[in-house]
Amino acid sequence: MIGMNFLAFLILLVISIVVSAIMHYGFKYHVRPGFDSFISKVIFGWIGAWLGSPVLGHWFGALAYENVYIIPAILGCLAVLILLVDMTLTFKCVEEKAKAKSE
């Protein structure tokens, strides 16, 4: 999937935009509100969608374009975004607790 064509890139981008929009604006699942936070979700979501098929497998060949399998791409995007937000919130909480202890 390193040498993908432009349509495969766009498919992954659309998946990332839709999943990021649902999580950011629909579920309000974000570290901080704002458009810049949404754009960072789109970038990391694209990476998750790109890694979805190689990591999770090739499911439903009818729902695939070249090496982009739609279901694993959606799940990969979702997994990376959840991991990203959870890790950021966890580190933020740990930092605040350490700062409160030192005071």
DAWO-V823355 format. One record per backbone hydrogen bond with DSSP energy under -1.0 kcal/mol. NH is the residue of the N-H (numbers start at 1). CO is the residue of the C=O. If there is no record, write none. Layout:
# DAWO-V823355
nh: [NH NH]
co: [CO CO]
This chain:
# DAWO-V823355
nh: [4 9 10 11 12 13 14 15 16 17 18 19 20 21 22 23 24 25 26 27 29 30 38 39 40 41 42 43 44 45 46 47 48 49 50 51 55 56 57 63 65 68 70 73 74 75 76 77 78 79 80 81 82 83 84 85 86 87 88 89 90 91 92 93 94 95 96 97 98 99 100 101 102]
co: [2 5 6 7 8 9 10 11 12 13 14 15 16 17 18 19 20 21 21 22 23 28 34 35 36 37 38 39 40 41 42 43 44 45 46 47 51 52 53 60 68 65 63 69 70 71 72 73 74 75 76 77 78 79 80 81 82 83 84 85 86 87 88 89 90 91 92 93 94 95 96 97 98]
